[in-house]
């Protein structure tokens, strides 16, 4: 009865897509379920300091970690408590398995241009603030087999072709203003810094929300452990899994998941001495390799083909995609990548690690950033696709400003508003 005195008598439908198929039809006909203390679901209420506003961020990837970092950095005299909720571990999915390629000018002419430029500058600031070992400038080459590359002067070819590329390929400079960072290092250091400044990290799987029907706001996060964490505002930053949470709120987020395999190889002395990022033409193996030598003696390779497109209904336990740790690499594409890489590089193809992750991509390929309509205290930050690492700092800072002050000074959030999908 103590719980029902503090919460409304409704709980949003939990884990619809994680239910067996035969039970979904019945549940989907009911948006809300009566919350009864007499039911088998016994809940433990986790209280927070009533004098401070409690912001709960769902998702411990680079977006959630960036928001937490900037909330703690910018809050100044605002009395605010921040908790990040993560189902597995920090940087468990794409945030720990991405390439970390940073290109400030590759959004020119598009609505994401400001995200590219502003976030790139913030990356340079974070490299200093967080003492990142992996951040560095690295030029980018376009690589193709000679017969497919237009003729270049011998001087140009010599300048733009490192000695570790095979004789059969040609290269030309694409961009000399690009950079890279190891996403796992960045994400974990953002979270560690936020925690050092008072943010809390809670590991647990969310199963639903409690809601104040009068104000139409979420006031509690429900866990599979039957715990309820009280909150004043929530930020949904769970990548592709954000679609599960938005469904509970009656908001249809048109987003797909792109499940891709990547491979990490051992580098060579030649590559380490003269590193370039490579964007390679599509080959007979169906690969269009992206090659990123890292400062720690690794070579990260993606663009190996065979990506799977997942709908919201595919993100469930039956497909093995209800958890980041269950997403497995496609070994056939690993073999294809290794064969393709051997034809491009005079370097070791010793594999250190194979991995896979799911990138969130909206139907218009633009992230969703802002407050949900008809929910006064729910914010959404997801759908960054392949630019999640680059765009994370600007996303984190602008969302923190929105939460703290009601508006963003870092970037214009209007083009990314969730309301564009409600029209």
Secondary structure, 3 states (H helix, E strand, C coil): CHHHHHCCCEEECCCHHHCCHHHHHHHHCCCEEECCCCCCCCCEEECCCCCCEEEEEECCCHHHHHHHHHHHHHCCCCCEEEEEEECCCCCCCHHHHCCCEECCCCCCCCCCHHHHHHHHHHHHHHHHHCCCCCCEECCEEEEEEHHHCCCCCHHHHHHHCCCCECCCEEEEEEECCCEECCHHHHHHHHHHHHHHCCCEEEECCEEEEEEECCCCEEEEEEECCCEEEECCEEEECCHHHHHHHHHHCCCCCCEEEEEEEEEEEECCHHHHHCCCEEEECCCCCCCCCEEEECCCCEEEEECCCCCEEECHHHCCCCCCCCCHHHCCCCHHHHHHHHHHHHCCECCCCCEEEEEEEEEEEECCCCCEEEECCCCCCEEEEECEHHHHHHHHHHHHHHHHHHHHHCCCCCCCCHHHCHHHHCC
